Amino acid sequence: RRVHGVHLLALEKMKMLIRTSTTSMTSIPKPLKFMRSNYCDLKEAYTKINDAGSKHICAEIISVLGMAVCDQEEYQQDTLIYRFETTKHGMINDWGHEYVRHLTQQLIRLVGTDELSFVDLEVQRIAQDLDIS
């Protein structure tokens, strides 16, 4: 139980630091680029988290960090995939313009593909949050 509390505090602190560097960004900030080397470790940690609150925050962080690794084919949809894993879709604008733009681009890429059918409801929810529906 104590470990979950420590994880949650660490994730909340990381979220706050990332959010303050992304809210007014017009490109991917250096802190996100710096964290690229930890991206796979964070994704692995996500799979092991049992606490719902910690898992939600971790998914948000991975979604935002996905912008910094989207140049690698295996991670191209991670921003959107991990956005689907979060429980509070209405908080999208809090991450800044570049994040919203990035999510929008990933949604647009899915339109017209077979992949869209399994995420249709989630895409509609996010589109409503982004006010692009």
ROLUMVEX-376472 format. One record per residue: residue number from 1; residue in three letters; x, y, z of N, C-alpha, C in turn. Coordinates in pm, 1 decimal. Layout:
<recs>
+-----+--------+----------+----------+----------+----------+----------+----------+----------+----------+----------+
| num | residu |   n.east |  n.north |     n.up |  ca.east | ca.north |    ca.up |   c.east |  c.north |     c.up |
+-----+--------+----------+----------+----------+----------+----------+----------+----------+----------+----------+
| NUM |    ALA |        X |        Y |        Z |        X |        Y |        Z |        X |        Y |        Z |
...
+-----+--------+----------+----------+----------+----------+----------+----------+----------+----------+----------+
</recs>
This chain:
<recs>
+-----+--------+----------+----------+----------+----------+----------+----------+----------+----------+----------+
| num | residu |   n.east |  n.north |     n.up |  ca.east | ca.north |    ca.up |   c.east |  c.north |     c.up |
+-----+--------+----------+----------+----------+----------+----------+----------+----------+----------+----------+
|   1 |    ARG |     83.6 |   -120.1 |      0.0 |      0.0 |      0.0 |      0.0 |     87.5 |    125.8 |      0.0 |
|   2 |    ARG |    192.1 |    125.3 |     82.6 |    282.3 |    240.4 |     89.7 |    353.8 |    262.3 |    -43.5 |
|   3 |    VAL |    390.3 |    152.6 |   -110.8 |    458.0 |    163.0 |   -239.7 |    367.3 |    232.6 |   -341.4 |
|   4 |    HIS |    237.4 |    197.2 |   -340.9 |    143.4 |    262.9 |   -432.6 |    139.0 |    412.9 |   -407.3 |
|   5 |    GLY |    142.3 |    453.5 |   -281.2 |    141.1 |    595.1 |   -246.6 |    264.8 |    666.9 |   -297.4 |
|   6 |    VAL |    379.0 |    601.5 |   -285.8 |    504.6 |    660.0 |   -334.5 |    500.5 |    671.3 |   -486.3 |
|   7 |    HIS |    451.9 |    566.2 |   -552.5 |    440.6 |    570.9 |   -698.7 |    348.0 |    683.4 |   -742.4 |
|   8 |    LEU |    235.6 |    694.9 |   -673.8 |    139.2 |    798.4 |   -709.0 |    199.1 |    937.9 |   -691.7 |
|   9 |    LEU |    268.9 |    960.5 |   -581.7 |    332.5 |   1091.4 |   -559.5 |    437.5 |   1120.3 |   -667.0 |
|  10 |    ALA |    517.9 |   1019.3 |   -700.0 |    621.8 |   1037.5 |   -802.2 |    558.6 |   1067.1 |   -937.9 |
|  11 |    LEU |    453.4 |    993.9 |   -972.9 |    385.8 |   1016.9 |  -1100.7 |    319.2 |   1154.4 |  -1104.7 |
|  12 |    GLU |    257.5 |   1194.4 |   -994.9 |    194.5 |   1327.0 |   -990.5 |    297.9 |   1437.8 |  -1006.5 |
|  13 |    LYS |    412.8 |   1420.8 |   -943.7 |    520.6 |   1520.5 |   -956.2 |    571.7 |   1525.6 |  -1100.6 |
|  14 |    MET |    591.9 |   1407.4 |  -1160.6 |    637.4 |   1402.0 |  -1298.8 |    533.9 |   1467.3 |  -1391.1 |
|  15 |    LYS |    407.6 |   1437.8 |  -1367.2 |    299.2 |   1496.8 |  -1446.9 |    301.3 |   1648.9 |  -1436.6 |
|  16 |    MET |    316.8 |   1699.7 |  -1315.3 |    319.7 |   1844.3 |  -1295.5 |    438.2 |   1907.5 |  -1369.6 |
|  17 |    LEU |    554.6 |   1846.6 |  -1359.5 |    672.6 |   1900.7 |  -1426.2 |    657.8 |   1898.6 |  -1577.9 |
|  18 |    ILE |    603.7 |   1789.9 |  -1630.3 |    583.8 |   1781.3 |  -1774.8 |    477.7 |   1881.1 |  -1819.1 |
|  19 |    ARG |    370.2 |   1888.9 |  -1743.6 |    260.6 |   1979.2 |  -1781.4 |    308.4 |   2124.2 |  -1785.8 |
|  20 |    THR |    389.2 |   2164.9 |  -1689.0 |    436.3 |   2304.1 |  -1688.8 |    527.9 |   2331.6 |  -1807.0 |
|  21 |    SER |    591.9 |   2228.7 |  -1860.2 |    679.6 |   2250.1 |  -1975.8 |    604.3 |   2236.8 |  -2107.2 |
|  22 |    THR |    478.8 |   2188.0 |  -2104.6 |    407.4 |   2164.3 |  -2229.4 |    288.8 |   2256.2 |  -2253.4 |
|  23 |    THR |    239.9 |   2325.6 |  -2153.6 |    115.4 |   2400.1 |  -2171.6 |    123.9 |   2511.4 |  -2274.7 |
|  24 |    SER |    239.7 |   2568.8 |  -2293.6 |    250.0 |   2677.5 |  -2391.5 |    345.3 |   2642.8 |  -2505.2 |
|  25 |    MET |    372.9 |   2516.0 |  -2522.2 |    473.2 |   2479.2 |  -2621.9 |    419.5 |   2488.5 |  -2764.0 |
|  26 |    THR |    508.3 |   2520.0 |  -2854.6 |    477.1 |   2517.8 |  -2995.9 |    556.0 |   2407.8 |  -3065.0 |
|  27 |    SER |    643.6 |   2342.9 |  -2991.9 |    714.6 |   2224.9 |  -3039.2 |    742.8 |   2138.5 |  -2917.0 |
|  28 |    ILE |    795.0 |   2020.4 |  -2939.2 |    820.3 |   1929.7 |  -2827.9 |    936.8 |   1983.6 |  -2745.0 |
|  29 |    PRO |    913.3 |   2010.3 |  -2615.0 |   1018.0 |   2070.6 |  -2531.9 |   1130.8 |   1972.9 |  -2499.3 |
|  30 |    LYS |   1245.4 |   2027.4 |  -2463.7 |   1363.4 |   1946.9 |  -2433.3 |   1341.9 |   1844.6 |  -2321.7 |
|  31 |    PRO |   1265.5 |   1877.5 |  -2214.7 |   1245.7 |   1774.7 |  -2111.7 |   1180.9 |   1647.1 |  -2165.4 |
|  32 |    LEU |   1089.5 |   1661.8 |  -2261.0 |   1027.8 |   1542.4 |  -2319.5 |   1128.4 |   1465.8 |  -2403.7 |
|  33 |    LYS |   1208.8 |   1537.2 |  -2478.1 |   1312.0 |   1471.6 |  -2558.7 |   1412.8 |   1401.5 |  -2468.7 |
|  34 |    PHE |   1444.7 |   1463.3 |  -2356.4 |   1538.4 |   1405.3 |  -2260.5 |   1484.4 |   1273.7 |  -2203.0 |
|  35 |    MET |   1353.6 |   1267.0 |  -2183.4 |   1292.2 |   1148.8 |  -2121.9 |   1273.3 |   1033.2 |  -2219.6 |
|  36 |    ARG |   1304.9 |   1053.3 |  -2347.1 |   1291.9 |    946.5 |  -2446.8 |   1361.5 |    818.1 |  -2404.8 |
|  37 |    SER |   1477.5 |    830.1 |  -2344.7 |   1554.1 |    710.6 |  -2307.6 |   1483.2 |    627.6 |  -2200.1 |
|  38 |    ASN |   1389.5 |    686.7 |  -2129.1 |   1313.7 |    616.1 |  -2025.2 |   1175.7 |    571.2 |  -2072.3 |
|  39 |    TYR |   1145.1 |    594.9 |  -2196.3 |   1009.9 |    569.7 |  -2247.9 |    968.9 |    422.2 |  -2233.9 |
|  40 |    CYS |   1052.6 |    331.6 |  -2278.1 |   1019.1 |    187.8 |  -2270.2 |   1006.9 |    142.2 |  -2125.5 |
|  41 |    ASP |   1092.3 |    193.8 |  -2038.3 |   1083.7 |    159.2 |  -1896.1 |    951.1 |    205.6 |  -1836.7 |
|  42 |    LEU |    906.7 |    323.7 |  -1876.1 |    780.1 |    375.9 |  -1826.3 |    662.7 |    292.2 |  -1877.3 |
|  43 |    LYS |    669.6 |    250.7 |  -2004.2 |    563.7 |    165.1 |  -2058.8 |    560.6 |     29.6 |  -1987.2 |
|  44 |    GLU |    676.8 |    -22.8 |  -1956.4 |    683.3 |   -150.1 |  -1884.1 |    627.5 |   -134.0 |  -1742.8 |
|  45 |    ALA |    662.6 |    -24.9 |  -1676.5 |    610.5 |      1.5 |  -1541.8 |    458.5 |     13.0 |  -1545.1 |
|  46 |    TYR |    405.6 |     74.0 |  -1650.4 |    260.7 |     90.0 |  -1664.6 |    190.1 |    -45.7 |  -1657.6 |
|  47 |    THR |    247.1 |   -146.3 |  -1722.3 |    183.2 |   -278.6 |  -1724.4 |    180.6 |   -343.8 |  -1587.1 |
|  48 |    LYS |    267.5 |   -299.8 |  -1496.8 |    277.6 |   -360.2 |  -1364.0 |    200.2 |   -283.3 |  -1256.4 |
|  49 |    ILE |    148.2 |   -166.8 |  -1289.3 |     76.7 |    -85.0 |  -1190.9 |    -63.0 |   -140.7 |  -1169.8 |
|  50 |    ASN |    -99.6 |   -159.6 |  -1043.6 |   -233.4 |   -209.5 |  -1010.0 |   -327.2 |    -98.9 |   -962.4 |
|  51 |    ASP |   -272.2 |      3.5 |   -900.9 |   -352.4 |    113.8 |   -848.2 |   -410.5 |    195.7 |   -963.7 |
|  52 |    ALA |   -543.8 |    211.5 |   -965.2 |   -612.4 |    279.6 |  -1075.3 |   -566.8 |    424.5 |  -1093.0 |
|  53 |    GLY |   -548.9 |    496.8 |   -982.9 |   -505.6 |    635.8 |   -991.4 |   -366.3 |    649.3 |  -1051.2 |
|  54 |    SER |   -276.1 |    565.3 |  -1006.1 |   -139.1 |    567.2 |  -1058.9 |   -136.7 |    526.8 |  -1205.7 |
|  55 |    LYS |   -217.6 |    427.0 |  -1239.6 |   -222.0 |    378.6 |  -1377.5 |   -272.9 |    488.9 |  -1471.1 |
|  56 |    HIS |   -373.8 |    562.2 |  -1426.7 |   -428.3 |    672.4 |  -1506.6 |   -321.5 |    779.4 |  -1532.3 |
|  57 |    ILE |   -253.2 |    820.8 |  -1427.3 |   -150.9 |    925.2 |  -1442.1 |    -36.4 |    876.3 |  -1529.4 |
|  58 |    CYS |      3.3 |    750.8 |  -1510.5 |    111.0 |    694.8 |  -1591.8 |     70.4 |    692.4 |  -1739.8 |
|  59 |    ALA |    -54.8 |    655.4 |  -1769.2 |   -103.0 |    654.6 |  -1907.6 |   -100.1 |    795.3 |  -1966.7 |
|  60 |    GLU |   -137.6 |    895.3 |  -1887.1 |   -131.4 |   1033.9 |  -1934.4 |     12.2 |   1072.4 |  -1970.3 |
|  61 |    ILE |    104.3 |   1037.9 |  -1882.3 |    245.1 |   1073.1 |  -1904.2 |    297.8 |   1003.2 |  -2028.9 |
|  62 |    ILE |    268.5 |    875.1 |  -2043.6 |    314.8 |    800.9 |  -2161.8 |    254.1 |    861.3 |  -2288.1 |
|  63 |    SER |    127.1 |    899.3 |  -2281.2 |     62.3 |    960.5 |  -2396.9 |    134.6 |   1087.8 |  -2439.5 |
|  64 |    VAL |    166.7 |   1172.1 |  -2343.0 |    236.5 |   1297.5 |  -2373.6 |    378.6 |   1268.9 |  -2422.9 |
|  65 |    LEU |    448.6 |   1179.0 |  -2355.7 |    585.3 |   1145.2 |  -2398.1 |    587.1 |   1079.4 |  -2535.7 |
|  66 |    GLY |    474.7 |   1018.6 |  -2573.7 |    465.6 |    956.9 |  -2705.9 |    494.4 |   1053.8 |  -2818.5 |
|  67 |    MET |    473.6 |   1182.7 |  -2794.3 |    505.2 |   1283.5 |  -2896.0 |    654.6 |   1285.6 |  -2926.7 |
|  68 |    ALA |    736.1 |   1254.4 |  -2827.2 |    881.6 |   1263.6 |  -2843.6 |    939.9 |   1139.8 |  -2911.5 |
|  69 |    VAL |    861.8 |   1032.7 |  -2921.5 |    913.1 |    909.3 |  -2982.8 |    833.4 |    868.3 |  -3106.1 |
|  70 |    CYS |    743.3 |    954.0 |  -3150.7 |    654.9 |    917.7 |  -3261.7 |    729.6 |    900.7 |  -3393.7 |
|  71 |    ASP |    855.3 |    940.9 |  -3398.5 |    933.6 |    921.6 |  -3520.1 |    973.8 |    774.7 |  -3537.7 |
|  72 |    GLN |    957.4 |    694.4 |  -3433.8 |    985.6 |    551.3 |  -3441.1 |    855.3 |    478.4 |  -3470.7 |
|  73 |    GLU |    855.1 |    397.0 |  -3574.6 |    732.0 |    335.6 |  -3623.9 |    653.0 |    261.0 |  -3516.7 |
|  74 |    GLU |    720.4 |    187.5 |  -3430.3 |    649.1 |    107.9 |  -3330.0 |    578.7 |    193.1 |  -3224.5 |
|  75 |    TYR |    610.2 |    322.2 |  -3218.2 |    548.5 |    410.0 |  -3118.5 |    457.9 |    516.8 |  -3180.5 |
|  76 |    GLN |    435.6 |    511.2 |  -3310.4 |    365.3 |    619.2 |  -3379.9 |    226.3 |    647.7 |  -3326.8 |
|  77 |    GLN |    156.3 |    548.5 |  -3276.6 |     20.0 |    569.2 |  -3228.1 |     11.3 |    573.3 |  -3075.9 |
|  78 |    ASP |    123.6 |    572.2 |  -3006.3 |    121.8 |    565.0 |  -2859.9 |     52.0 |    683.0 |  -2792.8 |
|  79 |    THR |     65.8 |    801.1 |  -2849.2 |     -1.0 |    916.4 |  -2788.7 |   -151.0 |    891.1 |  -2782.4 |
|  80 |    LEU |   -206.0 |    841.0 |  -2889.7 |   -349.1 |    812.6 |  -2895.5 |   -385.3 |    687.9 |  -2814.1 |
|  81 |    ILE |   -307.8 |    582.9 |  -2826.7 |   -336.2 |    457.6 |  -2754.8 |   -340.9 |    481.3 |  -2604.3 |
|  82 |    TYR |   -241.4 |    549.3 |  -2551.1 |   -238.4 |    572.1 |  -2406.3 |   -338.1 |    679.1 |  -2363.2 |
|  83 |    ARG |   -378.3 |    766.0 |  -2455.0 |   -487.0 |    859.4 |  -2423.6 |   -615.4 |    780.9 |  -2398.5 |
|  84 |    PHE |   -636.0 |    673.5 |  -2476.5 |   -752.3 |    587.4 |  -2456.9 |   -747.9 |    517.5 |  -2321.0 |
|  85 |    GLU |   -628.6 |    496.1 |  -2268.0 |   -612.5 |    426.6 |  -2140.6 |   -641.8 |    516.8 |  -2020.3 |
|  86 |    THR |   -644.5 |    646.1 |  -2042.5 |   -673.4 |    736.7 |  -1930.9 |   -823.0 |    736.3 |  -1903.7 |
|  87 |    THR |   -859.9 |    777.1 |  -1785.9 |  -1001.2 |    775.0 |  -1748.7 |  -1065.2 |    912.7 |  -1755.9 |
|  88 |    LYS |   -984.7 |   1016.7 |  -1771.6 |  -1037.8 |   1153.7 |  -1773.2 |  -1005.7 |   1218.8 |  -1907.0 |
|  89 |    HIS |  -1087.1 |   1189.3 |  -2007.3 |  -1060.1 |   1241.1 |  -2140.9 |  -1075.4 |   1392.7 |  -2149.1 |
|  90 |    GLY |  -1150.5 |   1453.3 |  -2061.1 |  -1175.9 |   1596.3 |  -2067.9 |  -1056.6 |   1683.1 |  -2034.5 |
|  91 |    MET |   -944.6 |   1625.7 |  -1993.5 |   -827.9 |   1702.6 |  -1950.9 |   -727.4 |   1723.9 |  -2065.5 |
|  92 |    ILE |   -765.6 |   1696.0 |  -2187.9 |   -672.5 |   1699.4 |  -2300.8 |   -609.3 |   1836.9 |  -2319.1 |
|  93 |    ASN |   -688.2 |   1941.5 |  -2313.3 |   -635.8 |   2076.6 |  -2337.5 |   -532.8 |   2119.9 |  -2234.3 |
|  94 |    ASP |   -533.1 |   2057.0 |  -2116.6 |   -436.6 |   2092.9 |  -2013.2 |   -292.3 |   2065.3 |  -2054.2 |
|  95 |    TRP |   -273.1 |   1979.5 |  -2154.2 |   -138.4 |   1941.7 |  -2195.9 |    -83.1 |   2032.2 |  -2305.0 |
|  96 |    GLY |   -158.3 |   2127.7 |  -2350.5 |   -107.1 |   2225.7 |  -2445.4 |   -144.9 |   2199.6 |  -2589.7 |
|  97 |    HIS |   -120.8 |   2300.5 |  -2670.0 |   -159.0 |   2300.2 |  -2810.8 |    -90.6 |   2188.9 |  -2890.1 |
|  98 |    GLU |     37.2 |   2169.4 |  -2868.7 |    111.9 |   2069.4 |  -2945.4 |     56.6 |   1929.0 |  -2920.0 |
|  99 |    TYR |     17.8 |   1901.6 |  -2797.4 |    -40.7 |   1771.2 |  -2763.6 |   -175.1 |   1753.2 |  -2834.7 |
| 100 |    VAL |   -258.6 |   1854.7 |  -2831.2 |   -388.4 |   1848.6 |  -2899.1 |   -366.9 |   1829.2 |  -3048.6 |
| 101 |    ARG |   -273.4 |   1902.8 |  -3105.5 |   -242.2 |   1890.3 |  -3248.7 |   -194.8 |   1749.0 |  -3281.1 |
| 102 |    HIS |   -110.1 |   1696.1 |  -3196.0 |    -56.0 |   1561.9 |  -3217.0 |   -167.1 |   1456.4 |  -3211.5 |
| 103 |    LEU |   -254.6 |   1466.0 |  -3112.4 |   -368.1 |   1372.8 |  -3103.0 |   -457.2 |   1383.3 |  -3226.7 |
| 104 |    THR |   -482.9 |   1504.4 |  -3269.1 |   -566.7 |   1526.8 |  -3386.2 |   -505.6 |   1461.2 |  -3509.2 |
| 105 |    GLN |   -375.2 |   1474.9 |  -3527.9 |   -307.3 |   1412.3 |  -3641.7 |   -319.2 |   1260.4 |  -3635.9 |
| 106 |    GLN |   -305.2 |   1204.0 |  -3516.6 |   -316.9 |   1059.1 |  -3504.9 |   -459.3 |   1012.2 |  -3532.8 |
| 107 |    LEU |   -558.3 |   1088.5 |  -3488.7 |   -698.0 |   1054.8 |  -3518.1 |   -725.2 |   1061.0 |  -3668.5 |
| 108 |    ILE |   -673.0 |   1162.8 |  -3733.5 |   -693.8 |   1179.6 |  -3877.0 |   -630.4 |   1063.8 |  -3953.6 |
| 109 |    ARG |   -511.2 |   1019.1 |  -3909.8 |   -444.6 |    905.2 |  -3974.9 |   -528.4 |    777.7 |  -3965.9 |
| 110 |    LEU |   -605.0 |    763.5 |  -3857.7 |   -686.4 |    643.9 |  -3839.6 |   -811.5 |    642.3 |  -3927.4 |
| 111 |    VAL |   -859.1 |    759.2 |  -3965.2 |   -980.6 |    765.9 |  -4045.9 |   -956.3 |    693.1 |  -4178.1 |
| 112 |    GLY |  -1050.2 |    606.2 |  -4210.5 |  -1038.6 |    531.5 |  -4335.6 |   -958.2 |    402.8 |  -4324.4 |
| 113 |    THR |   -911.3 |    370.0 |  -4205.0 |   -838.8 |    244.1 |  -4187.2 |   -927.2 |    145.7 |  -4112.2 |
| 114 |    ASP |   -894.1 |     19.8 |  -4122.9 |   -967.2 |    -83.5 |  -4050.2 |   -947.6 |    -69.1 |  -3900.3 |
| 115 |    GLU |   -838.0 |     -7.9 |  -3858.8 |   -807.7 |      8.1 |  -3716.5 |   -910.8 |     96.1 |  -3646.5 |
| 116 |    LEU |   -975.3 |    182.4 |  -3720.6 |  -1068.7 |    277.3 |  -3660.9 |  -1190.3 |    209.4 |  -3599.0 |
| 117 |    SER |  -1234.5 |     99.5 |  -3655.1 |  -1358.4 |     37.6 |  -3608.6 |  -1353.9 |     -3.7 |  -3461.6 |
| 118 |    PHE |  -1240.8 |    -54.3 |  -3413.4 |  -1235.8 |   -100.8 |  -3275.0 |  -1221.1 |     11.9 |  -3174.2 |
| 119 |    VAL |  -1188.8 |    128.1 |  -3218.5 |  -1175.5 |    240.8 |  -3125.9 |  -1277.7 |    350.3 |  -3153.6 |
| 120 |    ASP |  -1379.6 |    318.3 |  -3231.4 |  -1476.6 |    418.2 |  -3274.6 |  -1535.3 |    501.4 |  -3160.8 |
| 121 |    LEU |  -1581.3 |    436.9 |  -3055.0 |  -1642.1 |    511.5 |  -2944.3 |  -1540.2 |    599.7 |  -2874.6 |
| 122 |    GLU |  -1420.8 |    547.9 |  -2853.1 |  -1315.9 |    627.9 |  -2789.7 |  -1278.7 |    747.0 |  -2876.9 |
| 123 |    VAL |  -1268.3 |    725.3 |  -3007.2 |  -1235.4 |    834.0 |  -3099.0 |  -1343.4 |    941.3 |  -3092.7 |
| 124 |    GLN |  -1468.2 |    900.1 |  -3087.9 |  -1576.3 |    997.4 |  -3077.9 |  -1566.8 |   1077.2 |  -2948.4 |
| 125 |    ARG |  -1534.1 |   1010.0 |  -2836.8 |  -1520.8 |   1081.1 |  -2709.0 |  -1406.8 |   1182.4 |  -2715.0 |
| 126 |    ILE |  -1295.1 |   1141.7 |  -2769.9 |  -1181.3 |   1233.1 |  -2777.9 |  -1212.3 |   1346.2 |  -2875.6 |
| 127 |    ALA |  -1275.6 |   1314.2 |  -2987.4 |  -1312.0 |   1417.8 |  -3084.0 |  -1403.7 |   1521.3 |  -3019.8 |
| 128 |    GLN |  -1494.6 |   1475.8 |  -2934.8 |  -1581.8 |   1568.8 |  -2864.5 |  -1500.2 |   1656.2 |  -2769.2 |
| 129 |    ASP |  -1404.5 |   1595.2 |  -2698.6 |  -1319.1 |   1671.8 |  -2607.6 |  -1237.8 |   1774.8 |  -2684.4 |
| 130 |    LEU |  -1192.7 |   1738.5 |  -2805.0 |  -1113.9 |   1829.6 |  -2885.4 |  -1202.8 |   1926.6 |  -2963.6 |
| 131 |    ASP |  -1333.1 |   1900.7 |  -2959.7 |  -1431.4 |   1982.3 |  -3030.2 |  -1407.3 |   1980.6 |  -3180.4 |
| 132 |    ILE |  -1376.6 |   1858.5 |  -3235.0 |  -1357.4 |   1844.6 |  -3379.4 |  -1459.3 |   1750.9 |  -3440.8 |
| 133 |    SER |  -1558.3 |   1707.1 |  -3362.5 |  -1656.6 |   1611.7 |  -3415.2 |  -1756.0 |   1678.2 |  -3507.9 |
+-----+--------+----------+----------+----------+----------+----------+----------+----------+----------+----------+
</recs>
